[in-house]
Amino acid sequence: GHEQLLKMMEERMMDVEQKLRLVKRLLQDKVNQLKEQLSKNTKADAMVKDLYVENAQLLKALEATEQRQKSAERKNYLLEEKIANLNRIVKNLASPSFSP
């Protein structure tokens, strides 16, 4: 009985060792998978940061362009007012010359 008990214990130990090797392999696969995911996430994070910086630069450029457009519109409005005033002056100057 003692030898049979020893043999059963040995078989159980081998079974446990086999299961442990399988678990170790599965855990290693999971570790590799997580490392790969971490690498992808790191790259994605860097891309997001780059896009954030680029977006900030584009917003600054857009704001500057909008300011230039507003300035150009103001200058255009002032020029149109000057033209209208000059047209009035020319009209007033021309009117007396045709009257007798």
C-alpha beads as a LAMMPS data file, in Angstrom:
LAMMPS data file: protein, C-alpha beads

100 atoms
99 bonds

1 atom types
1 bond types

-500.0 500.0 xlo xhi
-500.0 500.0 ylo yhi
-500.0 500.0 zlo zhi

Masses

1 110.0

Atoms # bond

1 1 1 0.000 0.000 0.000
2 1 1 2.828 2.361 0.740
3 1 1 4.377 1.994 -2.732
4 1 1 0.986 2.362 -4.382
5 1 1 0.345 5.553 -2.376
6 1 1 3.776 6.830 -3.358
7 1 1 3.079 6.049 -7.038
8 1 1 -0.291 7.876 -6.850
9 1 1 1.391 10.883 -5.244
10 1 1 4.055 10.831 -7.958
11 1 1 1.409 10.732 -10.690
12 1 1 -0.479 13.580 -9.041
13 1 1 2.741 15.591 -8.826
14 1 1 3.429 15.004 -12.523
15 1 1 -0.137 16.044 -13.333
16 1 1 0.207 19.182 -11.219
17 1 1 3.561 19.990 -12.861
18 1 1 2.029 19.562 -16.304
19 1 1 -0.866 21.854 -15.360
20 1 1 1.582 24.392 -13.940
21 1 1 3.581 24.373 -17.189
22 1 1 0.363 24.944 -19.129
23 1 1 -0.639 27.813 -16.820
24 1 1 2.859 29.273 -17.107
25 1 1 2.635 29.132 -20.924
26 1 1 -0.804 30.747 -20.872
27 1 1 0.429 33.466 -18.532
28 1 1 3.458 34.107 -20.743
29 1 1 1.172 34.412 -23.775
30 1 1 -0.954 36.909 -21.846
31 1 1 2.150 38.863 -20.799
32 1 1 3.303 39.012 -24.439
33 1 1 -0.153 40.123 -25.532
34 1 1 -0.225 42.856 -22.875
35 1 1 3.291 44.029 -23.822
36 1 1 2.184 44.304 -27.441
37 1 1 -0.938 46.220 -26.407
38 1 1 1.159 48.548 -24.241
39 1 1 3.439 49.224 -27.198
40 1 1 0.442 50.016 -29.413
41 1 1 -1.059 52.242 -26.710
42 1 1 2.241 54.093 -26.305
43 1 1 2.392 54.752 -30.046
44 1 1 -1.243 55.849 -30.088
45 1 1 -0.607 58.141 -27.117
46 1 1 2.318 59.766 -28.932
47 1 1 0.155 60.237 -32.025
48 1 1 -2.609 61.826 -29.942
49 1 1 -0.087 64.222 -28.380
50 1 1 1.259 65.126 -31.837
51 1 1 -2.271 65.717 -33.101
52 1 1 -3.040 67.852 -30.048
53 1 1 0.017 70.037 -30.730
54 1 1 -0.811 70.244 -34.431
55 1 1 -4.406 71.150 -33.615
56 1 1 -3.226 73.950 -31.306
57 1 1 -0.970 75.291 -34.069
58 1 1 -3.821 75.149 -36.576
59 1 1 -6.117 76.990 -34.161
60 1 1 -3.503 79.750 -33.745
61 1 1 -3.137 80.000 -37.515
62 1 1 -6.917 80.135 -37.918
63 1 1 -7.215 82.880 -35.300
64 1 1 -4.479 84.902 -37.018
65 1 1 -6.204 84.438 -40.388
66 1 1 -9.542 85.517 -38.913
67 1 1 -7.888 88.626 -37.423
68 1 1 -6.340 89.479 -40.807
69 1 1 -9.728 88.987 -42.457
70 1 1 -11.436 91.305 -39.920
71 1 1 -8.694 93.884 -40.415
72 1 1 -9.059 93.646 -44.191
73 1 1 -12.841 94.009 -43.878
74 1 1 -12.409 97.133 -41.692
75 1 1 -9.927 98.623 -44.167
76 1 1 -12.282 97.783 -47.035
77 1 1 -15.175 99.470 -45.230
78 1 1 -13.079 102.588 -44.578
79 1 1 -11.954 102.665 -48.213
80 1 1 -15.558 102.371 -49.377
81 1 1 -16.491 105.290 -47.094
82 1 1 -13.601 107.352 -48.497
83 1 1 -14.686 106.533 -52.058
84 1 1 -18.260 107.567 -51.255
85 1 1 -16.995 110.832 -49.709
86 1 1 -14.736 111.484 -52.704
87 1 1 -17.638 110.815 -55.078
88 1 1 -19.742 113.358 -53.139
89 1 1 -16.921 115.907 -53.311
90 1 1 -16.468 115.338 -57.048
91 1 1 -20.236 115.607 -57.562
92 1 1 -20.366 118.848 -55.544
93 1 1 -17.387 120.260 -57.419
94 1 1 -18.847 119.304 -60.793
95 1 1 -22.320 120.682 -60.071
96 1 1 -21.424 124.421 -59.830
97 1 1 -19.314 124.312 -62.976
98 1 1 -22.373 123.354 -65.059
99 1 1 -24.619 125.990 -63.520
100 1 1 -24.687 129.356 -65.337

Bonds

1 1 1 2
2 1 2 3
3 1 3 4
4 1 4 5
5 1 5 6
6 1 6 7
7 1 7 8
8 1 8 9
9 1 9 10
10 1 10 11
11 1 11 12
12 1 12 13
13 1 13 14
14 1 14 15
15 1 15 16
16 1 16 17
17 1 17 18
18 1 18 19
19 1 19 20
20 1 20 21
21 1 21 22
22 1 22 23
23 1 23 24
24 1 24 25
25 1 25 26
26 1 26 27
27 1 27 28
28 1 28 29
29 1 29 30
30 1 30 31
31 1 31 32
32 1 32 33
33 1 33 34
34 1 34 35
35 1 35 36
36 1 36 37
37 1 37 38
38 1 38 39
39 1 39 40
40 1 40 41
41 1 41 42
42 1 42 43
43 1 43 44
44 1 44 45
45 1 45 46
46 1 46 47
47 1 47 48
48 1 48 49
49 1 49 50
50 1 50 51
51 1 51 52
52 1 52 53
53 1 53 54
54 1 54 55
55 1 55 56
56 1 56 57
57 1 57 58
58 1 58 59
59 1 59 60
60 1 60 61
61 1 61 62
62 1 62 63
63 1 63 64
64 1 64 65
65 1 65 66
66 1 66 67
67 1 67 68
68 1 68 69
69 1 69 70
70 1 70 71
71 1 71 72
72 1 72 73
73 1 73 74
74 1 74 75
75 1 75 76
76 1 76 77
77 1 77 78
78 1 78 79
79 1 79 80
80 1 80 81
81 1 81 82
82 1 82 83
83 1 83 84
84 1 84 85
85 1 85 86
86 1 86 87
87 1 87 88
88 1 88 89
89 1 89 90
90 1 90 91
91 1 91 92
92 1 92 93
93 1 93 94
94 1 94 95
95 1 95 96
96 1 96 97
97 1 97 98
98 1 98 99
99 1 99 100
